[in-house]
Amino acid sequence: MQEIPYKRGFIIISSLYLLLLLLDKEQWAWYGKPFLLPFLLLMTLKAPAFKTKKWLLLALLFSWIGDIVLMFAHKNELFFILGLVSFLIAHLLFIVLFTKQEATVYHTQKNYYWLFYGIILLYLFGLLSILLPKLGDLKIPVGIYAMTISLMFIEALKGYFNWNNPRKTQVVIGAALFVLSDSILAINKFHTPLPLATLWIMSTYLMAQYFICTGIIQKPEKRN
């Protein structure tokens, strides 16, 4: 398949990046961050045409912009806010991407969906209850962001029950890892500094992007 070289490239450079973080060489890893998502962008661009290709490309593009902007968050809070906005747009695009997948299979396990839906909402309110006292002027933007990424996860979960896609579990895992990555970032930044925080944030984030991307690209739908 055309995307295999880019997939391998992403795995290799991500592994090297995470290894540098593990070895406490974050100042070196910093220079490699802009080169991570371009492999997934190229993999998507070179993949055979599919109906939601442009939405996946846009979601990856705004994620990449967010990656770059957040590299400078330590210099000024404005960069953190701009990075938050970039990822907010990315998650909105992921929501559109998920809602536009073909829902041709309807399973009977709807009770499981509502159970997971409730768990996600409980997790969201629990996390916000921990963070809100520490957020200051960022209460509203962080709250909006948290609700958006939760909705993204819910749409992926809904797809698990509705999509005719053998890799739908992979997409749901990717969405869950995205929520986990952002949760670790929020707790580390606003509540309690965590050991190896950047390693955990980036490892879950990179796996999230990889699982969502490969899960959507390899969806067996009619090509245009």
matplotlib code that plots the C-alpha trace (Angstrom):
import matplotlib.pyplot as plt

x = [0.0, 1.2, 0.9, 3.2, 6.5, 4.9, 3.4, 6.9, 8.4, 5.9, 6.6, 10.3, 10.5, 7.8, 9.9, 13.0, 11.2, 9.7, 13.1, 14.6, 11.8, 12.4, 16.2, 15.3, 16.5, 13.4, 15.5, 16.6, 13.1, 11.7, 13.3, 11.7, 8.2, 7.3, 8.3, 5.9, 2.5, 3.6, 4.1, 0.5, -0.5, 1.5, 0.1, -3.5, -2.7, -1.2, -4.0, -6.6, -9.5, -12.3, -15.3, -14.0, -10.4, -10.5, -11.9, -9.1, -6.5, -7.9, -8.0, -4.4, -3.4, -4.9, -3.4, 0.0, -0.5, -1.4, 1.8, 4.0, 2.2, 2.4, 6.2, 6.3, 3.7, 6.5, 7.3, 3.8, 0.4, -1.0, 0.8, -1.1, -4.4, -3.7, -2.6, -5.9, -7.8, -6.0, -6.8, -10.3, -10.7, -9.0, -11.5, -14.4, -13.1, -12.7, -16.4, -17.4, -15.1, -16.8, -20.4, -19.7, -18.7, -21.1, -23.4, -24.8, -24.7, -26.9, -26.2, -28.7, -26.4, -27.7, -27.7, -23.9, -23.7, -25.7, -23.7, -20.4, -22.0, -22.8, -19.3, -17.8, -20.0, -19.1, -15.4, -15.8, -17.5, -15.1, -12.1, -13.6, -14.4, -10.8, -9.4, -11.9, -10.6, -7.1, -8.0, -8.5, -9.3, -9.1, -12.2, -14.4, -11.9, -10.7, -14.3, -15.4, -12.4, -13.1, -16.7, -15.6, -13.1, -15.7, -18.2, -15.5, -15.1, -18.9, -19.1, -16.3, -18.1, -21.4, -19.5, -18.5, -22.1, -23.1, -20.1, -19.6, -15.8, -13.7, -11.3, -13.9, -12.5, -9.1, -10.8, -12.5, -9.2, -7.6, -10.3, -10.0, -6.2, -6.8, -9.0, -6.3, -3.5, -5.4, -6.4, -2.8, -1.7, -4.5, -3.7, 0.0, -0.3, -3.1, -3.2, -0.2, 3.1, 3.4, 6.6, 7.5, 4.4, 5.6, 6.4, 2.9, 1.2, 3.0, 3.0, -0.8, -1.3, 0.8, -0.9, -4.3, -3.5, -2.0, -5.0, -7.6, -5.8, -5.1, -8.5, -10.3, -7.9, -8.3, -12.1, -13.5, -15.7, -16.2, -13.5, -14.2]
y = [0.0, 3.5, 4.7, 2.0, 4.1, 7.0, 4.7, 3.3, 6.7, 7.9, 4.9, 5.3, 9.1, 8.8, 6.1, 8.2, 11.2, 9.3, 7.7, 11.1, 12.0, 8.8, 9.7, 13.1, 14.8, 17.0, 19.9, 17.7, 16.1, 19.7, 20.1, 16.8, 17.6, 19.5, 16.4, 13.9, 14.5, 15.3, 11.6, 11.0, 13.9, 12.5, 9.0, 10.4, 12.5, 9.5, 7.1, 6.2, 8.7, 8.2, 10.4, 11.9, 12.3, 16.1, 16.1, 13.8, 15.9, 19.1, 17.5, 16.4, 19.8, 21.7, 19.2, 19.8, 23.6, 23.0, 20.9, 23.7, 26.5, 24.6, 24.3, 28.0, 27.8, 28.2, 31.6, 33.1, 32.0, 33.3, 30.4, 27.9, 29.6, 29.6, 25.9, 25.2, 26.9, 24.9, 21.6, 22.7, 23.2, 19.8, 18.1, 19.7, 18.4, 14.9, 15.2, 16.0, 13.2, 10.7, 11.8, 11.5, 7.9, 5.5, 4.0, 0.9, -1.5, -1.0, -3.2, -4.1, -3.3, 0.2, -0.1, -0.5, 2.8, 4.7, 3.1, 4.3, 7.7, 8.1, 7.1, 9.7, 12.4, 11.4, 11.5, 14.9, 16.4, 14.7, 16.1, 19.6, 19.6, 18.9, 21.5, 24.4, 25.8, 26.0, 27.4, 31.1, 33.1, 29.9, 28.3, 29.0, 28.0, 24.9, 23.9, 24.3, 22.3, 19.5, 19.3, 19.3, 16.4, 14.5, 14.9, 13.7, 10.6, 10.1, 10.3, 7.7, 5.5, 5.9, 4.8, 1.6, 0.6, 1.9, 1.8, -0.9, -0.7, -3.7, -1.1, 0.8, -0.5, 1.0, 4.4, 4.3, 3.4, 6.4, 8.7, 7.4, 7.9, 11.5, 12.1, 10.5, 12.6, 15.9, 14.9, 14.2, 17.5, 19.4, 17.8, 18.3, 22.0, 23.1, 20.8, 18.6, 18.2, 14.5, 12.5, 11.9, 14.0, 15.0, 11.3, 10.2, 13.1, 12.6, 8.8, 8.7, 11.6, 10.0, 6.6, 8.4, 10.1, 6.9, 4.7, 7.2, 7.9, 4.3, 3.2, 5.8, 5.4, 1.6, 1.8, -0.5, 1.9, 2.5, 4.6, 7.6]
z = [0.0, -0.8, 2.8, 4.3, 4.0, 5.7, 8.4, 9.1, 9.1, 11.7, 13.9, 13.6, 14.3, 17.1, 18.7, 18.6, 19.9, 22.8, 23.6, 23.9, 26.4, 28.3, 28.5, 29.9, 26.7, 26.3, 24.9, 22.0, 21.5, 21.2, 17.8, 16.5, 17.4, 14.2, 12.1, 13.8, 12.3, 8.7, 8.2, 9.0, 6.8, 3.9, 4.6, 4.4, 1.3, -0.6, 0.4, -2.2, -2.3, 0.2, 1.1, 4.3, 3.3, 3.4, 7.0, 8.2, 6.5, 8.1, 11.5, 11.2, 9.9, 12.8, 15.2, 13.7, 14.0, 17.7, 18.2, 16.9, 18.7, 22.0, 21.7, 22.8, 25.6, 28.1, 26.7, 27.0, 28.1, 24.7, 22.9, 25.2, 24.4, 20.6, 20.9, 22.7, 19.9, 17.2, 19.0, 19.6, 15.8, 15.3, 17.6, 15.9, 12.6, 14.1, 15.2, 11.6, 10.3, 12.6, 11.9, 8.1, 8.3, 6.7, 9.4, 7.6, 10.6, 13.6, 16.6, 19.3, 22.2, 22.6, 26.4, 26.4, 24.4, 27.0, 29.8, 28.2, 27.4, 31.1, 32.1, 29.8, 31.2, 34.8, 33.8, 32.3, 35.3, 37.7, 35.8, 35.6, 39.3, 40.0, 37.6, 37.8, 41.1, 39.6, 36.2, 36.9, 33.8, 31.7, 33.2, 30.1, 27.3, 29.1, 29.9, 26.3, 25.2, 27.7, 26.5, 22.8, 23.2, 25.2, 22.4, 20.0, 22.1, 22.2, 18.4, 18.0, 20.5, 18.7, 15.5, 17.2, 17.3, 13.9, 11.5, 9.0, 9.6, 10.9, 12.4, 14.3, 17.6, 16.7, 16.1, 19.5, 21.2, 19.4, 20.6, 24.2, 24.1, 22.9, 26.0, 28.2, 26.7, 27.2, 30.7, 31.7, 30.2, 32.1, 35.4, 35.0, 34.0, 36.3, 39.3, 40.1, 38.2, 37.2, 36.7, 33.1, 32.2, 28.7, 27.9, 28.9, 27.2, 23.9, 23.8, 24.3, 21.8, 19.1, 19.5, 19.4, 16.1, 14.6, 15.6, 14.4, 11.1, 10.1, 11.3, 9.1, 6.0, 5.9, 6.2, 3.5, 1.7, -2.0, -3.5, -5.7]

ax = plt.figure().add_subplot(projection="3d")
ax.plot(x, y, z, "-o")
ax.set_aspect("equal")
plt.show()
